[in-house]
């Protein structure tokens, strides 16, 4: 397999855009919806909620909250201190395809979504009928559950521990065009080099270390954000056990039969 090395200095990579958002106590973001899929990963703070298609999703540090394309959503901060989260959207892909659209509120025609309690039992999900959405019916993924899952995970082929946030109905990605993972790199571990045609953005949840991305070395610490543009050989090294939240366009490329991946120990 031949992949073209890319310059790692370009910031947010192809098909993904990321930003930091701060919501102050008492602030709100009015209801709206758009065709782009989006997510919020809480970096710091608490007391805010994202309301997605009528579901109130509390936002605590380390939580992942998704707002799939064309779901109504708004933000409300009832807490006493600022909250900061990482935003990620597949907006560049939609703009390239000409499918980006936006509608301001007020919200209307809200779907009848099952309560998250229906999905609280491991390996058992409710029967929801024939017309299922193409995204996860669960919009909030709590930090404690994801952290415990990655700590218990076996090592992946590159030497890291890796778990995937999934749609509990299909077992696939949470949203059709964005895939989310939590990766743990054990203390003193350097991963086997790996490259892929997909792009990713990483947020350091805890720990510190460095990543080799193509010809560049990126040193990182807790709450840093860095990108992994496609085609680069990548390795990660943790000075102390580190956990990274990773958002990627991997599933979009898989659906288009454009995903190619290679691990150094497979050559």
Secondary structure, DSSP 4 states (H G I P E B T S, - for coil): -------TTSSS-TT-EEEEEEE-TT-EEEEEEESS-EEEEEEE--SEEEEETTEEEEE-TT-EEEE-TT--EEEEE-SSS-EEEEEEE-HHHHHHHT---EEESS--S---PPPGGGG-STT------S---SS-S--EE-HHHHHHHHHHSPB-TTSSEEEEEB-TTTSSBSBTTBEEEEEEE-TT-BPPPEEESS-EEEEEEEEEEEEEETTEEEEE-TT-EEEE-TT--EEEEEEEEEEEEEEESHHHHHHTT---EEEGGG-
